[in-house]
Amino acid sequence: MTMTPEEATRFAATLDRLVGAVEEVLLGKNRVIRLAFTAFLSEGHLLLDDVPGTGKTSLARAMAQSIEGTSNRVQFTPDLLPGDITGVTVYDQRSGVFEFHPGPVFASIVLADEINRASPKTQSALLEVMEEGQVTVDGQSHLVGHPFMVIATQNPVEQAGTYRLPEAQLDRFLMRTSIGYPDHASTIRILEGADQRAHEHRVEPQLAAAEAVEMAAIARTVYVDPTIHDYVSRLVDSTRTAREVRLGVSVRGALALIRAAKTHAAGRGRHYVVPDDVKALAEPVLAHRLILDPEAEFDGVTASNMIAQVLIETPPPSTRQAV
């Protein structure tokens, strides 16, 4: 089943309401909020590279409130254990049975703050739940439910005492972006409301959590022409053959770009994907999946530069087949 033009129009209107509601809390960050919801409605996860105090916790909380969902925040530290995230099984002496006590990962949106400060063993506790939507404790699987999204953060400046995220875990994040500092006008508005604490800001729900799940299902029905599949394939192939790249984009990365492009198209009121959808999301979806050659990094080449270069060198399709 393919999305209809009417469904695309309703999808875009609903997404605009969600973005507008969250923007009441995260002032002047329309693009970042839209990217976050694109990842959310694509059933993916988001990695934020940001300095402290830019509103990462506020973003997660506001997104959860906008869909009448739940949110939990986990501060990652070197002594954090996997069970502190997933939950533990405890023996109940009164009933004589082991009971599972869910961890903070059981929420609609989970903020994994400074994820690179925890040990690799603890970081890996998120791998299963991010990919399969469940945790396994003592041989028993427990579903976290839908909707579900992990927003992980890492400080790009202070790297002392941190553990770099391995490529396998980076690949599980649909997108990577940053919020950044607000512009001058937004800063003034924030300062004018300084008497109100950040956690006191509440976002009015725009739809129920179950409706958000339905939106994600609808986004999957956006039409993708074979020429778009060919375009994405050529893009990722180019990252694998580039001289400056040691490891290019995986198949998972190509699939992620298609999924995100579908949601992006629906958010623009279209029931089909065009090359501009792919171009708009190529950097946040693909850049963090590249591993550059050390010599190229020494010369100042960045993953974002490489994606921009690949987009220039890879011609997009010029025609679209009828839907």
C-alpha positions in Angstrom: 0.0 0.0 0.0 1.3 3.4 -1.0 0.6 6.7 0.8 -2.1 8.9 -0.8 -1.7 12.6 -1.4 -4.4 13.3 1.3 -2.5 11.2 3.9 0.7 13.1 3.0 -1.0 16.4 3.6 -2.4 15.3 7.0 1.0 13.9 7.9 2.8 17.2 7.2 0.2 19.2 9.1 0.6 16.9 12.2 4.4 17.0 12.0 4.2 20.8 11.8 2.1 20.9 15.0 4.6 18.6 16.8 7.6 20.7 15.7 5.8 23.9 16.6 4.9 22.7 20.1 8.5 21.6 20.9 9.9 24.9 19.5 8.0 26.7 22.3 10.6 25.1 24.6 13.6 24.8 22.3 13.6 28.3 20.8 15.0 28.9 17.4 15.8 25.3 16.7 13.2 24.4 14.1 15.6 22.4 11.9 17.0 20.3 14.7 13.6 19.6 16.1 12.4 18.5 12.7 15.4 16.2 12.3 14.6 14.7 15.7 11.0 14.0 14.8 12.1 12.7 11.4 14.3 10.2 13.2 11.6 9.4 15.7 8.9 8.8 13.0 11.4 6.7 11.0 11.7 4.5 14.1 15.4 5.4 14.5 17.6 6.9 17.1 19.4 10.2 17.4 23.0 11.0 18.5 23.7 14.6 19.6 27.2 16.0 19.6 26.9 19.0 21.8 28.4 21.0 24.6 26.5 21.1 27.9 23.6 23.5 28.4 22.1 23.6 24.8 18.8 22.0 25.7 19.3 18.3 25.0 17.3 17.2 28.0 14.6 19.7 27.2 14.3 18.4 23.7 13.8 14.8 24.8 11.3 15.8 27.5 9.3 18.1 25.2 9.1 15.5 22.4 7.7 12.9 24.9 5.2 15.4 26.2 4.0 16.3 22.7 3.0 12.7 22.0 1.7 12.0 25.6 4.6 9.6 26.0 7.1 9.0 28.8 10.7 10.1 29.0 13.6 9.0 31.2 17.1 10.4 31.5 20.2 8.2 32.2 23.4 10.0 33.2 26.2 7.8 31.9 29.2 7.5 34.2 32.2 5.2 34.5 30.5 3.2 37.3 27.2 2.7 35.5 26.3 -0.9 35.1 24.2 -2.5 32.2 21.5 -3.5 34.8 21.2 0.2 35.7 19.8 0.7 32.2 17.9 -2.4 31.3 16.6 -3.4 34.7 17.3 -6.4 37.0 15.6 -9.5 38.2 15.0 -9.6 42.0 14.0 -12.5 44.1 10.7 -11.8 46.0 10.9 -13.7 49.3 7.1 -13.4 49.9 6.1 -14.9 46.6 9.1 -17.1 46.2 9.6 -16.0 42.6 12.0 -13.8 40.7 10.5 -10.5 39.5 11.8 -8.3 36.8 12.2 -4.6 37.7 12.3 -2.5 34.5 15.2 0.0 34.1 14.9 3.5 32.7 15.2 2.2 29.1 11.4 1.4 29.4 10.1 4.7 28.2 8.9 6.4 24.9 12.1 8.5 24.7 15.2 7.7 26.6 18.0 10.3 26.9 21.4 8.6 27.3 23.4 11.6 28.5 27.1 11.6 27.8 27.0 8.0 26.6 30.7 8.0 25.9 31.5 8.3 29.6 30.3 4.8 30.4 32.3 1.6 29.8 32.0 -0.2 26.5 30.1 -3.0 28.3 27.5 -0.6 29.5 27.3 1.1 26.2 26.6 -2.3 24.6 23.6 -2.7 26.8 21.8 -0.3 24.5 22.6 -2.2 21.3 19.9 -4.9 21.6 17.2 -2.5 22.7 18.0 0.0 19.9 17.9 -2.6 17.2 15.2 -5.0 18.4 13.1 -3.0 20.9 13.7 -5.4 23.7 16.1 -6.2 26.5 17.2 -9.7 27.6 17.8 -10.2 31.4 18.6 -13.6 32.8 17.5 -15.2 29.6 14.1 -13.6 29.5 13.2 -11.0 26.8 11.2 -7.9 27.7 9.7 -5.6 25.1 10.1 -1.9 25.7 7.0 -1.1 23.7 6.2 1.5 21.0 7.0 4.2 20.4 10.6 4.0 21.5 13.6 6.2 20.7 17.1 6.7 22.2 18.6 10.2 22.1 22.2 9.9 23.1 24.5 12.8 23.7 28.3 13.2 23.9 30.4 16.2 24.6 32.7 16.9 21.6 35.1 19.1 23.6 35.9 17.2 26.8 37.2 13.8 25.9 39.2 13.0 29.1 37.9 9.7 30.7 35.6 8.9 27.8 35.2 5.8 25.7 34.8 6.4 22.0 31.7 4.8 20.6 32.6 1.8 18.4 31.6 1.8 14.8 28.9 -0.9 15.4 27.1 1.3 17.8 27.4 4.5 15.8 25.9 2.6 12.9 22.7 2.0 15.0 22.0 5.7 15.2 19.8 6.8 12.4 21.1 10.4 12.6 23.8 12.5 14.2 23.4 16.2 14.6 23.9 19.0 17.1 21.6 21.6 18.7 24.2 24.3 19.1 23.8 27.7 20.8 20.7 29.7 20.1 20.8 32.8 17.9 20.7 36.3 19.5 17.0 36.8 19.3 16.3 33.4 20.8 18.8 34.0 23.6 17.0 37.2 24.5 13.7 35.3 24.7 15.3 32.6 26.9 16.7 35.3 29.2 13.3 37.0 29.5 12.0 33.7 30.8 14.8 33.1 33.2 12.5 33.0 36.2 11.0 29.7 35.0 13.1 26.6 35.4 13.6 24.4 32.3 11.8 21.4 33.8 8.7 23.6 34.5 8.1 24.2 30.8 5.4 21.9 29.7 4.4 21.1 26.1 0.7 20.6 25.2 0.2 17.1 23.8 -0.5 17.2 20.1 -1.4 13.5 19.7 -1.4 10.3 21.6 1.5 7.9 21.7 -0.5 5.3 19.7 -1.2 7.9 17.0 2.6 8.5 16.8 3.1 4.8 16.1 0.4 5.0 13.4 2.3 8.0 11.8 5.5 6.0 11.7 3.6 3.2 10.0 2.2 5.6 7.5 5.6 7.1 6.7 6.8 3.6 5.6 4.2 3.7 2.8 5.8 6.7 1.0 6.6 5.7 -2.6 10.3 5.4 -3.5 11.0 5.2 -7.2 13.7 2.7 -8.4 15.8 5.7 -9.6 16.0 6.9 -6.0 17.2 3.5 -4.9 19.8 3.6 -7.6 20.8 7.2 -6.5 21.2 6.1 -2.8 23.2 3.0 -3.9 25.6 5.2 -6.0 26.0 7.6 -3.1 27.0 4.9 -0.6 29.2 3.2 -3.2 31.1 6.5 -3.7 31.8 6.7 0.1 33.4 3.2 -0.1 35.7 4.0 -3.0 36.8 7.5 -1.9 40.5 7.7 -1.3 40.1 9.6 1.9 37.7 7.1 3.5 38.9 3.9 5.2 35.4 2.6 5.9 32.4 3.7 3.9 28.7 3.6 4.6 27.2 0.2 5.4 24.0 -1.3 4.0 22.3 -0.3 7.2 23.3 3.3 6.5 21.7 3.1 3.0 18.5 1.6 4.4 18.5 4.4 7.1 18.7 7.0 4.4 15.8 5.6 2.5 13.7 5.4 5.7 14.5 8.9 6.7 13.9 10.2 3.2 10.4 8.7 3.3 9.5 10.5 6.5 11.1 13.7 5.2 9.0 13.6 2.0 5.8 13.0 4.0 6.7 15.9 6.3 6.8 18.1 3.2 3.3 16.9 2.2 4.5 14.6 -0.6 3.6 10.9 -1.0 6.8 10.2 -2.9 10.5 10.7 -2.4 12.5 13.1 -4.6 16.3 13.5 -4.8 16.2 16.6 -2.6 14.9 14.5 0.3 18.0 12.4 0.0 20.3 15.4 -0.3 18.7 17.1 2.8 19.4 14.1 5.0 22.6 12.7 3.6 24.9 14.5 6.0 23.1 13.8 9.3 22.3 10.2 8.3 25.6 9.2 6.7 28.5 11.3 8.0 28.9 9.5 11.4 29.1 6.2 9.6 32.4 7.1 7.8 35.8 6.3 9.1 38.4 8.6 7.5 41.9 7.8 6.6 44.2 9.2 9.3 46.2 11.2 6.7 43.0 12.7 5.4 42.0 13.7 8.9 45.4 15.2 9.5 44.9 17.3 6.3 41.6 18.7 7.8 39.1 16.5 5.9 35.9 15.8 7.8 33.1 13.3 7.3 30.7 16.1 6.5 33.1 17.4 3.8 33.2 14.0 2.3 29.4 13.6 2.2 29.2 17.1 0.6 31.8 16.1 -2.0 30.0 12.8 -2.8 26.7 14.7 -3.3 28.4 17.0 -5.8 30.1 14.2 -7.7 27.1 11.8 -7.8 24.4 13.1 -10.3 20.8 12.7 -9.1 18.1 11.1 -11.2 16.5 13.6 -13.5 13.1 11.9 -14.0 10.6 10.2 -11.9 8.3 7.3 -12.9 4.6 7.6 -12.4 3.3 6.7 -9.0 
